Amino acid sequence: MTNITFGYKSGFLSKMFGTNVSVYLLIPQVSQSAMFARFVETEKHKNNAWQLQKRLDELSAAIDDQVRQHYQDPQLQQLVR
């Protein structure tokens, strides 16, 4: 969870809309920022999962090659796998 703090300065928005509306206008920006941060984290995890799956596939292929080299009998290869 993100800790959010608001600073309030008297300015154009506060003069035009008042304090409550100024804070109300900031909330969507904070929400968008949090959504973008979640999106970035999700993409990092997806990328990590993809890399791990790729490595798993490479290791599985290497193991299959080793099994084929050491065991000529297809039934034995199947049993080893």
C-alpha positions as CSV (number, residue, x, y, z in Angstrom):
1,M,0.0,0.0,0.0
2,T,1.3,3.5,-0.8
3,N,1.4,6.2,1.8
4,I,0.0,9.4,0.3
5,T,0.5,12.8,1.7
6,F,-1.0,16.0,0.4
7,G,0.5,19.4,0.8
8,Y,-1.8,22.3,0.5
9,K,-0.8,25.7,-0.9
10,S,-3.1,28.5,-1.5
11,G,-3.0,29.1,-5.2
12,F,-5.0,29.2,-8.4
13,L,-7.0,26.0,-7.8
14,S,-7.7,26.7,-4.2
15,K,-8.9,30.2,-5.1
16,M,-11.0,29.0,-8.0
17,F,-12.4,25.8,-6.5
18,G,-11.6,25.7,-2.7
19,T,-9.6,23.2,-0.7
20,N,-11.9,20.2,-1.1
21,V,-12.1,20.4,-4.8
22,S,-8.3,20.9,-5.1
23,V,-7.7,17.6,-3.2
24,Y,-10.5,16.0,-5.2
25,L,-8.7,16.9,-8.4
26,L,-5.4,15.3,-7.1
27,I,-7.0,11.9,-6.3
28,P,-7.2,10.7,-9.9
29,Q,-3.6,11.6,-10.5
30,V,-2.5,9.6,-7.4
31,S,-4.7,6.7,-8.5
32,Q,-3.2,6.7,-12.0
33,S,0.3,6.8,-10.5
34,A,-0.5,3.8,-8.3
35,M,-2.0,1.9,-11.3
36,F,1.0,2.6,-13.4
37,A,3.3,1.4,-10.6
38,R,1.2,-1.9,-10.3
39,F,1.4,-2.2,-14.1
40,V,5.2,-1.9,-14.1
41,E,5.5,-4.5,-11.2
42,T,3.2,-6.9,-13.1
43,E,5.3,-6.6,-16.2
44,K,8.5,-7.2,-14.2
45,H,7.0,-10.4,-12.8
46,K,5.7,-11.5,-16.2
47,N,9.2,-11.0,-17.7
48,N,10.8,-13.0,-14.8
49,A,8.3,-15.8,-15.3
50,W,9.0,-15.8,-19.1
51,Q,12.7,-16.0,-18.4
52,L,12.3,-18.8,-15.9
53,Q,10.1,-20.8,-18.3
54,K,12.6,-20.3,-21.1
55,R,15.4,-21.6,-18.8
56,L,13.3,-24.6,-17.7
57,D,12.7,-25.4,-21.4
58,E,16.4,-25.2,-22.1
59,L,17.2,-27.5,-19.1
60,S,14.6,-30.0,-20.1
61,A,16.0,-30.1,-23.6
62,A,19.5,-30.6,-22.2
63,I,18.3,-33.4,-20.0
64,D,16.6,-35.1,-22.9
65,D,19.8,-34.9,-24.9
66,Q,21.8,-36.5,-22.1
67,V,19.2,-39.3,-21.7
68,R,19.3,-40.0,-25.5
69,Q,23.1,-40.1,-25.4
70,H,23.4,-42.5,-22.4
71,Y,20.4,-44.8,-23.1
72,Q,20.0,-46.1,-26.6
73,D,16.8,-48.1,-25.9
74,P,13.7,-46.0,-26.4
75,Q,11.8,-47.8,-23.6
76,L,14.6,-47.1,-21.2
77,Q,14.7,-43.5,-22.3
78,Q,11.0,-43.2,-21.5
79,L,11.5,-44.9,-18.1
80,V,14.4,-42.5,-17.2
81,R,12.3,-39.4,-18.2
